[in-house]
Amino acid sequence: MRQAIGQFHQIAPDWILPGNGAAELLTWACRELAELDTIYLFTPAFSDYTRALNAFEATVQAIPLTVGLEASNVLLPTPPAATGLLLNTPHNPTGRLFSRESILPWLEQFSLVVIDEAFMDFLPPVQQQSLIEWVEDYPNLVIVRSLTKFYSLPGLRLGYAIAHPDRLKRWQQWRDPWSVNSLAAAVGEVVLQDTAFQHQTWNWLATARPQLFTGLAKLPGLQPLPSVANFLLVQSDRSVVDLQTELLKTHKILIRDCLSFPQLGDRYFRVAIRTLEENQRLLNGLKEILGRGDGV
Ligand SMILES: Cc1ncc(COP(=O)(O)O)c(C=O)c1O
């Protein structure tokens, strides 16, 4: 498995640690982050970070990400010594991509930088802004990748970390034995070589994402945010809760509200990009509900 991932990313196998999904590796990354005085975390953020950081009693400083701003406009206060950074790019839930150049100064400033690239593979290779190629130059850099999203394997549980071999050896001492089962390892090796599926997915997304984005932007009171991932975050002028219920009742479509992201509340929802037909079904349902005169 390590050899297959190493070949895929052109990096030696001892710089790679497969895990039981990205989630497991984030746990160990957070254990290391928690040893520092403070961890900067952009918010809103994937909720599992809080689980992992709290498990090791980390001190977290939230850095609000102004939703909708271009990535290059992100300004970080200069960190004091012994500060870590946990960054997610492409970012869940906004779908925003941080450029490599914007991250570079942070590698010099922070004691430890953990980059969750769980959604990076949804970009075609030339558009990716992965920091994997810098890992060998920065011993304070950890990259976490997931295979469960791009390859639709959430139940199989498979991800990997790319970091300095000494760090990964330490993580292996901490974790349960046999974290990656043999089915996951076998499938992982095969999917990484499935270039036909990879191209099919990039081609689908290049058409389906603009279709859904444009359709949503045309609907009254909805503003989708530009995204490079396989989902769109959508801002709504009115509460999403009624819209969600009505869409489920009338059209049997469940959109994901963002109540679990405290910074977003009830004015946002996040939708997966699906086939052109399914996207159109969602657009038709939303149009029907938003066009009603009763304000729902
Ligand atoms: C940003 C982000 N990172 C990591 C994960 C976890 O991925 P895995 O299924 O590989 O544990 C998720 C899952 O939703 C996620 O959204």
The ligand as an SDF file (V2000), in Angstrom:
LIG
                    3D

 16 16  0  0  0  0  0  0  0  0999 V2000
  -12.2810   17.9180    5.5130 C   0  0  0  0  0  0  0  0  0  0  0  0
  -12.3690   16.4740    5.8470 C   0  0  0  0  0  0  0  0  0  0  0  0
  -11.2640   15.8240    6.2360 N   0  0  0  0  0  0  0  0  0  0  0  0
  -11.3040   14.5190    6.5650 C   0  0  0  0  0  0  0  0  0  0  0  0
  -12.4760   13.8060    6.5160 C   0  0  0  0  0  0  0  0  0  0  0  0
  -12.4650   12.3590    6.9260 C   0  0  0  0  0  0  0  0  0  0  0  0
  -12.1790   11.5360    5.8450 O   0  0  0  0  0  0  0  0  0  0  0  0
  -12.0780    9.9350    6.0040 P   0  0  0  0  0  0  0  0  0  0  0  0
  -13.3730    9.3660    5.5530 O   0  0  0  0  0  0  0  0  0  0  0  0
  -10.9420    9.5480    5.1140 O   0  0  0  0  0  0  0  0  0  0  0  0
  -11.8080    9.6440    7.4370 O   0  0  0  0  0  0  0  0  0  0  0  0
  -13.6550   14.4460    6.1180 C   0  0  0  0  0  0  0  0  0  0  0  0
  -14.9270   13.6850    6.0700 C   0  0  0  0  0  0  0  0  0  0  0  0
  -15.9950   14.2260    5.9000 O   0  0  0  0  0  0  0  0  0  0  0  0
  -13.6040   15.8150    5.7760 C   0  0  0  0  0  0  0  0  0  0  0  0
  -14.7030   16.4710    5.3980 O   0  0  0  0  0  0  0  0  0  0  0  0
  1  2  1  0
  2  3  1  0
  2 15  2  0
  3  4  2  0
  4  5  1  0
  5  6  1  0
  5 12  2  0
  6  7  1  0
  7  8  1  0
  8  9  2  0
  8 10  1  0
  8 11  1  0
 12 13  1  0
 12 15  1  0
 13 14  2  0
 15 16  1  0
M  END
$$$$
